Amino acid sequence: MCKHYSIIFIESYCMTRSELILLIKKQSSGLDSKEVEIAIELFFNEIVAGLTSGSRVELRGFGSFSIKSRGPRIARNPRTGENVKIGSRLLPFFKAGKELNNLINS
């Protein structure tokens, strides 16, 4: 169906950065841990840099990261029960691409 991704079955859906480095290192002959670590660090730094500058970061076929604005609201403190005003804030948002959606829903 999708020729861009090799499906990897991972025992746990929650993965630390070091686990990701080990997984990529296992699948990439010729790369050592430091090279994989640098590549992953650069990848995440570019996404963060794009979002903090207000840009949208798109990974074709996978999805896009963007920033959404959440308006001010009134919340409730669970300990005291009193109302608390929360100001507006910016939140990161991920939207899956068409190919990823097709993989998930097949």
N, C-alpha and C positions, 0 to 999 in steps of 0.2 A: 504494500500500500504506500508507504512513505520510504523512499530510498535514502533520505538524508540522515536518518537516525538509526543507529544500531540499538536495539532494545536491550537494556541491561536490567536483569532482575536483581534487585538489591534486597537483602533480608530485612533491613530497616529503612523506613521512609524518612527518618531523621538522620542527618549525616553531618558530622563536624568537618571543618575545613581539612584537617589532617587525614580523615577517612577518605575524603574526596581525592586528595593528593595521592594516597596509596592506591585507590581504585584506578585512577588515570595512569599511574606509573606501571601497574600490573598490565594494563592493556596497551601500553606504548613502549615497545622495545626501543632501546637506544636513548631514552630520556632518563635522567636521574631525578631524584626527589627534589633537588634544588631548582632545576629547570622547570619542573611541573609547578612547584610552589610559586616561582616568579610569574609564570604564565597565569595562574589562577589569581594571584594578587593583582596583576595588571588588569585582568578581566573585570574583577569586582571594582577596582578603583575607577575604571572608565565608566562603569554604570553609575557609581556614586557621584563622580564628577559631572556627568551629564545631568543627573537629577538635581544636584545642588545648584547647577547653573540655570535650572528651569527648563531644560530641554527634555524631550521625549527620547528614550533609548529603545530602538527597535532591533530585534534579532529576527530576521526574516524566517518565516516558517515555524518559529518557536513562540514568539510573543513580544509584547512591548511593555516597558516600564514607563510610568508617567507619574506626575504629581497631581493630586486632587485636593481641592480646598474643602474643608469641612467648616461650616458656619458655627457661630457661637450657639451655645445651648445651656440649658439648666439640667444639672445632674443631681443625684442624691448621694450624700455620704453614707455608705452602708453601716458605719459604726454608730453615727449620731442620728442619722435620719434627716439631717438638715439639708436644704437645697444649697447647691454650690454653682456659681456661674463659671462656665468654662468658655474661654475665648475661642476665636476661630483658629484653625491650625491647618497646616499642609501635611498630607499623608501620602506615602508612596503607594502606588497602585500598579498591579500587574494584570494585563489582559492577554490571555492565551491566543496564539495565532491559529489560523484555520487548520494547518497540518497537525498541530498539537491537539486541537479539539477533536479532529478526526481520529487520531490515535487513541485518545482517551475514551471516545464514544464507540469504538469498534469492538 
